[in-house]
Amino acid sequence: MYRYDQFDHDFVNARVAQFREQVGRRLAGELTEDQFRPLRLQNGLYLQLHAYMLRVAVPYGTLSPAQMRMLAHIARKYDRGYGHFTTRQNIQYHWPALGDVPDILADLATVEMHAIQTSGNCVRNVTADHFAGAAADEILDPRPYAEILRQWSSLHPEFVHLPRKFKIAVTGAERDRAAVQVHDIGVHAKRGPDGEVGFAVYVGGGLGRTPMIAHKIRDYLPEEDLLSYMEAILRVYNLEGRRDNKFKARIKILVHEAGADAIRDKVEAEFERIRHSALFLPEDEVRRIEAYFALPELPNRSPVSPSLDRARAADAALDAWVRQNTVPHKVTGHVLATISLKPIGGTPGDATAEQMEVVADLAERYSAGEVRVSHEQNLVLPHVALDDLADIHAILQANDLATSNAGLVSDIICCPGLDYCSLANARSIPVAQKIAERFADLDRQRTIGELKIKISGCINACGHHHVGHIGILGVEKKGEEFYQVTLGGSGDEHTAIGEIIGRGFAADELIDAVETIIETYLVHRTDPGETFLAAYRRLGQAPFKEALYATA
Amino acid sequence: MFKAATEGQKKIVTVNRLIDGRVMFLGPGNRWVMHVTEAAVLDDGAELEAAMAFGRAEIAARQVTELYPIDVEVTPEGPVPVRLRERIRAEGPTVAYGEAERAPLTAGSR
């Protein structure tokens, strides 16, 4: 894992001291709320529906056990004993007191964490494939590049007052688990014909009120030019992005209005101008950062584990969990194990302090000291031996963390919605809970197969509903909660924006509607191997519309 | 969330406490109360204006922030906000959280 050097430590500690002083001035009455708001937002502190909310970055979704334990400590000491993992690999605390926040940030700094740039019109936490550096199908670990981008973008003086917020995601596998095409910039690290490293660069994707799929403006950018090219994109956006209308200020609107070719030409021209500047990435520096992310030394193991096979044969729950929640690792005899934060009837993404500590212990004992946070609001143990899975499962089971639903209908992405968020128009958590309860039977979930439901409580789309196979958007209609349903979205290498299926549903109709959609899929699929998404793409809207509305 | 005034609409006044962000309401005698049912119900006129003026003074005295009036219905149990958003803001999340959330999950899975 990356370790702070003296510069990083000084930088983060200075920021904590600065914010401590700002909070002191606010509490002493020297700053008004209007003066203080931009300062607190730059440190990830919001005022939400019930209280302040602190958003802490988990850069590229990688945590050490010490960091996870600190997140638990903060939940217990300063909050209400839990935290909420978000769709951007952050964790949010929903109840911190303003007066405690400087101490929270100081505690975070001791484990090399912070809340800088988790809000505001700046480059936000850089996200990455949560299986990075471990998945069998990966070409390159994207995290060294995410770390380089983090260093470059942290308090970059030119880019701290952009027209609007700016989100970058990085992946290093052909199978896109980081949703790079719905980010302001998506970086796809890959190898060129001679094995050298480069990047495909996507620009102008995003969700929110105007969902757009990014345009690939570079098929292959040499490694050494990464920062020059990013800087060129940000500069073009900073100069030309709209500042007259908040809703048209994201780079996706600029790309859409100017056209991808025009933006590419401007970016390339600026890139040519600056590519041989101080932004040139020296190879030894890249290799130095890369060394922090080296694959841990995992002992050679057999590709089969007789002890696991015996345990699976004797324990159906273990068998189900291994089948559903583990994926192949680069190193034979190992897997990545997803720890679902989607218990049936629970709040997607929530973990108690005790659960965080359990995961930290598991990471230390069984996963080479690493935990990952996924944008799907789950946790991952990235380096687990097959021989250890039964022990891990038993511990997870004892701590309500063993739900075998990764990628299934109850593995729902869901924003906090109107239960917590001051922007929301409708609740989303209760919807996720009711859908999960309706499909609580895991056999039924497995029969349905891969199905990604994503729920947002307002048009800002923190729950990524546009790219849900089934997307649900909460709105307020005549004072009541009302839900629009989209079908056919996906946030992978074949990204698509879902299409609205028809008139929306009242809260008490919605769960039946979701079940109708799923039953319709089951009737029409060619065979159990045809996923919901594949079937929808083949069938189109007609059978679903018919099932939902024909009798209305 | 200011709404167009309707005839006879009753109001209460709400803020967030500066130090910890907690939601409070203005109660009788210009005291801040933590529960919406204890809030002082105000006519949409001079009463509301006086309450808002008190709230602004409290902002200036750095006790509170985010002052605004809420439309309420008056019930025997006290005022109830008209909008769902304000009801949730007043009562807290409608879903269990933390250890309270885990309790039924644990009971259900064992």
Interface residues (C-beta under 8 A of the other chain):
Chain A: R26 L27 A28 G29 E33 L47 Q48 L49 H50 A51 Y52 R80 G81 Y82 H94 P96 A97 L98 G99 P343 I344 G345 G346 T347 D350 T352 E354 Q355 D400 L418 D419 Y420 A424 N425 R427 I429 P430 Q433 E476 G479 E480 E481
Chain B: N16 L18 I19 D20 G21 R22 V23 I59 A61 R62 T65 E66 V82 R83 L84 R85 I88 R89 G92 P93 T94 V95 Y97 G98 E99 E101 R102 P104 L105 T106 G108 S109
